[in-house]
Amino acid sequence: MDLSSLRPAKGAVKNRKRIGRGPGSGNGTTAGKGNKGQQSRSGYSRPISEGGQMPIYRRLPKFGFTKPNRKNIISVNLSQIALWIKNEKVSAEKITVEDLKKLCSASRADYFKILGNGELEAPVNITAHFVSKVAEEKIVKAGGSITLASRTLLEAERLKDLPLDEALMKPKARVKKMKEKKS
């Protein structure tokens, strides 16, 4: 046995089907493509096949996507807070989540983030859900403090046994995933 005697197994190699060679080819007038329709025309190529899986163009939504557990975060700059204090819309010593909700015309389910654009002249104690590093530095530099709330107003109102201020600060319980025992 040598390389010149190697051949594919019998029946493993077939000649390709030569379609479109007239009525004498045995494929009829439509060359085995059936009658009419997109697949019988030249230039048709099947979209990407994913086997039996639902194709990507059917899995994706038609008009965008909204996460069901999204957090709606309202941004508030220090310049806006300074303007509110200057116009006496809020007290100069303490700003709560309720004040931010009222001044931003936000819903009770919104979170608030303090951003560092602007300067504060007076010390202010601010309660918000998130704060940027620059904003925190500027608030502390002005002599104020920042308190991070864990819950939205809507979540805090559902805790009936605590006052609203304490309910805002109470951390949420972490959901523990149960591990299944292998048997």
RALIN-V296659 format. One record per pair of residues at least 24 apart in sequence whose C-alpha atoms are under 8 Angstrom apart, sorted by sequence separation. I is the first residue (numbers start at 0). J is the second residue. D is the distance in whole Angstrom. If there is no record, write none. Layout:
i = [I | I]
j = [J | J]
d = [D | D]
This chain:
i = [94 | 91 | 92 | 93 | 94 | 95 | 96 | 91 | 92 | 93 | 94 | 95 | 96 | 73 | 91 | 92 | 93 | 94 | 95 | 73 | 75 | 77 | 71 | 72 | 73 | 74 | 75 | 76 | 77 | 81 | 71 | 72 | 73 | 74 | 75 | 76 | 77 | 78 | 79 | 81 | 70 | 71 | 72 | 73 | 74 | 75 | 76 | 77 | 78 | 81 | 70 | 72 | 74 | 76 | 77 | 78 | 76 | 77 | 78 | 110 | 77 | 109 | 108 | 109 | 107 | 108 | 107 | 108 | 107 | 108 | 97 | 96 | 77]
j = [123 | 121 | 122 | 123 | 124 | 125 | 126 | 122 | 123 | 124 | 125 | 126 | 127 | 105 | 123 | 124 | 125 | 126 | 127 | 109 | 111 | 113 | 108 | 109 | 110 | 111 | 112 | 113 | 114 | 118 | 109 | 110 | 111 | 112 | 113 | 114 | 115 | 116 | 117 | 119 | 109 | 110 | 111 | 112 | 113 | 114 | 115 | 116 | 117 | 120 | 110 | 112 | 114 | 116 | 117 | 118 | 117 | 118 | 119 | 151 | 119 | 151 | 151 | 152 | 151 | 152 | 152 | 153 | 153 | 154 | 152 | 152 | 134]
d = [7 | 7 | 7 | 6 | 6 | 6 | 6 | 8 | 5 | 5 | 5 | 5 | 6 | 8 | 6 | 6 | 6 | 6 | 7 | 7 | 7 | 7 | 8 | 6 | 6 | 6 | 6 | 6 | 6 | 7 | 5 | 5 | 5 | 5 | 5 | 5 | 6 | 6 | 8 | 6 | 7 | 6 | 5 | 6 | 6 | 6 | 6 | 6 | 4 | 8 | 7 | 7 | 7 | 5 | 5 | 6 | 7 | 6 | 7 | 6 | 7 | 6 | 6 | 8 | 7 | 6 | 5 | 5 | 5 | 7 | 8 | 8 | 7]
